[in-house]
């Protein structure tokens, strides 16, 4: 007999399979599924977060060197949706030509992928928001791209310092935005935020199915 206090359903990732890399929208996997993309400034912990979400330490390439991801990488999750690993932005040590090529890869996917239903923008929870992050968020707003924010490295500061700094970042964003998008706090080391992020993806998938 159902009660008013049912345990919320937790999305479980049972299978995560690499489905291909691309630099153009025409090179995406031919099999179409809803896409949830992840992006952030170089060295924000994107690959580690993806591996944590999928419970697979070797799924996405991780490196101490920023700017390692240069392609759009699709991973098919539970044969139902794609997790998309995008190159990072704001990598200072790359040549001007290299930066331009990378920006073209990112914009080509974000602006033209009809299957992308949500973009997760990763921001380091330890520092004030950087100009590269704010510029990117403003660009998303102008292009009306749906996005959510994930604060990474949430285990690096104590709970009080973490809340104080993430509140500060939110206020910095609210200087330019009328309201905040959905926000999450994560840690690839402790698993913080995993259930919340996956459940949000599940909610979006359900709403997409209901609207069809």
N, C-alpha and C positions, 0 to 999 in steps of 0.2 A: 504494500500500500504506500503510495507516494506521500512524502511529507513536505513541509515548507522549507526544510533545511537539508535538501539533497546535496550531496557532495558534487561540486562542479566537475564536469568532464574535462580530463586532461588530454590534450592531443599527444599521441605517442608516435614518434618517428620510428617506424619498423624497417624502413628501407630508404637509403639515400644513395643514388647512383649517378656518377658523373655522366652527363648527357652530351657534352660538347663545349668547345670554345669558339668564340667569334669576335670579329672586330666590326662587323656590319650587321644590320638587322636581317638582311637577306640570308645570312649564314646561321641563323638561330636553328635549334632543333626543329625538324619538320612537324613532329607531334606537338600539338598545341594544348597547353594547360595554363591555368592562372599562374602568374609569376610574381614572386615577392623578392624584390631586389635589395641588396645591402651595399651601402657606400659610406665612405668617411674619409677624413684627411689621412694621408699616409701615416702608418704606424699607430693608428688608433686602436688596433686590436681586432680588426674585422675578421680575419681568417680564424683567429682563436675563438671568437664568438660563434662563428658558423660551425666550427668543429664541436663546440660545446652544445649548441642547439641540437645537432644531429648525433651527439654522443659518439663521435668518431674523430679521434685525434689526428687522423691522417687524411681527412676528406679534403679540406682546403689547405693550400700551401701556406705555411707560416714561416716567417723569417724575421730576424732582428733588423734586417735592412729594409727601410721603407721603400715603397714604389715597386715592390716585387710583382704584384698582379698587374698585368698589362693587357689582359684579354677579358672579355665578358664570359664568365664560366657558368654554365647551367648544371644544376644538380636536380634530378627528378626525385621527388619525395613521395613515398608511399604510392607511387604511380598515379598521383592525384594533382600535384602542383610542383612548380619549379622554384627552388631557391637559387637566386642569381647573385653571384659574387662579382661586383663591379670593381674596376681599378680605382685606386685612391686618388684624391685630388690634392693640390697644394704641396706637391713634392718639390722643394726648393732646389735640390741638387741635380735636377734633370735639365737638359738643354732646352732652349726655347722651342726648337723643332719637335723634340720629344714630348714636351708639355702640350703643344698644339695637337699632335697626333692623338695623345691620350684623351684630351678634351673632346676631340671629334668622336672617339669611340664611345665615351660616356654620353655625350649629347645625342648621338645617333640612336643609342639604345633607349635612353630615358624619354626622348621626344617622339620616337616612332614605334616603340613596341606596344602593339595593341593589347597584348596579353598581360602587361604589367598592371597589376591592380593596386600595388602599394610599394613605396620606396622607404626603407628604413635608413635614416641618416644617423651615423654613429658619431658621438661627440665625447671626448675625454672628460670624465667627471671631475678630474682633479684641478682643472684650470678654467679660467674665464674663456668664453667662446672666442675663437680667433676670427680674424677678418675673412679668411678663406671659407670658414664654416658659414658665417653670416652672409657673405656674398652668394654662396651656393643656395642657402635657404631662400634668399630673396629671389634668386633666379627661378627656383621651384614655384614660388608664389606667383610670379609673373606668368609662368607657363601653366599654372593651375595643375601642377602635378601633385597627386595625393601622397602624403608622407607622414611618417611617425618618427620620433626621436628616441634613440637608445643611448643612454649615458653608459660608457664602458668603464672598466677598471674600478668598479664600485667597492672592491675589497681593499683598495690602497689607502683609504682614509677611514677613520672611525665613523660611527653612525652620525654623530652630531656634525662633524666636519663635512661629511658627505651630503647631508641634507642642506647645510648652509651653502655649500658650493653649488649644488644643483639648483637650489632656489635662486641663487644669484644669476646663474646662466639663464634660467627661465625668465627672470626679470629683464635680462639683457635682450632676450628675444622679444619680449612683450613691448619693448620700446618701439618696435617696428611692426608688430603683429597685433591684431585685435584680440585674438585668443590663441592659446597653445594647441598644437596638435597632440595626439596621444604621446605620452612619454613613458619610458621604462628605464630602470636602472639594472645593469647587468655586471656580472663578473665571470670571466671564462674559467677562473680558478676555483671558485666556490659553487658555480651553477646558479648564482643569484639571477633572478629575472627569467630563467629558462621557461618555466611553466606559464608565466604571464605573457611572454612574447608569443609562445606557441599557441596559447589559448586565443590570443588576439587574432592571429592568423586564421585559426579555426573559425572564429566569429565572422571574419571578413569573407572567408570561403563560403560559409553558410548563407550569408546575405547575398553573395554573388549568385549562388544556386537558386535562392528564393526569387531573385529578380529576373531570372531567365524565363 
